[in-house]
Amino acid sequence: MKIMKKPNILLTGTPGVGKTTLGKELAQRTGLTYVNVGDLAQEGQLYDGFDEEYQCPILDEDRVVDELEDRMGDGGMIVDYHGCDFFPERWFNIVFVLRTDNTVLYNRLENRGYSGKKLQDNIQCEIFQTIFEEAMEAYKEEIVHQLPSNDPEDLERNLEQIVQWTEQWMKDNN
């Protein structure tokens, strides 16, 4: 495997926790490349059918991994997706699981047009820490970190913390 000059970061968490906002701003501040897996899948039609219940396409996880493989080996990637357990463990130097208070998350998802079962299931996913548990099972415990993501102050703190971590990683690994 190639020696990476820049780290790969995974931003994960329930839909609506702020992964995309954090990821795009983080890319600007660090010079890392931001990839939103949902957008990548849409651009490349990396789907395996349609989920009638949730009214959304079903991600073809194998094709997503194939699509990202070369880029991940080079390092310097910020990957944003609400699922995390299908990515190869070797891809990421650190994993951040964003967490949002249920009331804040409910309002964010409602504003996105989520309703009924889709809204309830996503709120339950956050309540039961489903994504955090997935991350803890899929990656080494010491690289998985939870970050609060409720307001602009949390966003700024998270950005500062991750930028600092990225700078330190690059010093230590180059």
Phi, psi and omega in degrees: 000144180294154173277124180274137177270339179229149184282159169256132183239134173253126172253119182224170182148168179305146174308138177095359182276349177108019181299314184292316178301312180296314184298315180295317180291322178298319178299319179297318184282335186250342185081004175285163182266126181267131175231120173266115185298324177299317178292318178302315180296319180294314180298318183264004184049051182271061184241159179228057179107189183226134179270107182294321183297316182263358179054052178208157178290155178262124182294134172270093188300322180297318180291326176296314179299315179300318182295324185267344190312305184296317181296323181292325180295333179281339182082177178078026184249141170246115181253131183241116174200151182280347173253155182219349190274000179259350177284143176300136182303324184295345184292325194248138175272336180203148181232125176248123176259113179278138182234139182228141176303144187302319181294316179298314181296317179304313181296318179298315182291321177299319178296336177276355180094009176288142176207173175054224185299321181298317179294310182298317182295323179290322176295317178297322178302318179289316181302316185270009177054037185302313183291320178300314180296320176302314182296318181295328179280329187272337186230163176299134184308322185289348178258357182262125182227139174266140176230134175290144182215070184251333188207174181301330178293318176299316180303312182296317178298316180297317178300311181300316182296315183287323176299314179299315178300315182298316179298317180294319179300317182292323175297315184289337189244010179230000000 
